[in-house]
Amino acid sequence: MEIAKCDRPIGVFDSGMGGISVLKELYKIMPQEQYIYFGDSKNAPYGTRPLEEIRRLTIANVELLLEQGAKGIVVACNTATAAAVRILRGMYPDVPLVGIEPAIKPAALQPGHPTILVMATPMTIQGDKYRNLMMRYEQKADIIGLPCPGLMEFVETGNTEGEDLKVFLENLLAPYLREIDSIVLGCTHYPFVRRLIQEIAGERVRIFDGGNGTAREMRRRLGEAGLLSAHTGSGSVKFENSLATEEEIELSRTLFQKNLL
Ligand code: DGL
């Protein structure tokens, strides 16, 4: 018997482990759904690759999830969204497909013309999508883009609290700490190191990330398409990884269980 379309899984992917921070938000608000999470750790990082390559990898990830019957897709990677979401929408007009972008809007709309540091991959910061977002909010806030090559690699190896990571973040953030009011986590790997970032930046600095907004947008899109699962019991998560090792799957599960600040 064929499975009803609304009972099919939601496909979620990232260049690696980062998108699990978005998966956590999805699961929080739609716990009855089934999920397939694909991490392309073999090809990570995406954020320092040429645009065409990111597009090719992103399209391959979407195809892989659709072949497994995904009813909708969450591009849980700011870099892949910036590089390819428009192309994907053109290729799959009938699939509910949601991407993630740096949460500059809520950060910029805080009162008092805040100064915001946007941490993201070099590719995201160079892209048109980011430039457009900046232009839309530059009257409301001072926005500083900070490319963070090397940061996602800590999370990819399961290091979210180490002394070496702390030193890396201290060096990265030190030049900005006096002037900023807020930090936007513009890469889905970074919520896993949020606690350390908050510790270094101090309680005064507000941290924003787009995971929850993205999850809510997916719920809205699925609802609109009549594709929300009618199940009342709890759903499930299946982890897949292009490295196809037990270690990667184990790390995926550990990060999924991790309490984020
Ligand atoms: N997690 C990805 C993002 O949200 C990028 C990490 C990378 O592959 O460079 O941008």
Residues whose N, C-alpha, C, O or C-beta is under 5 A from the ligand:
A	BS01	DGL	D14 S15 G18 A44 P45 Y46 G47 T48 A76 C77 N78 T79 T121 M152 G186 C187 T188 H189
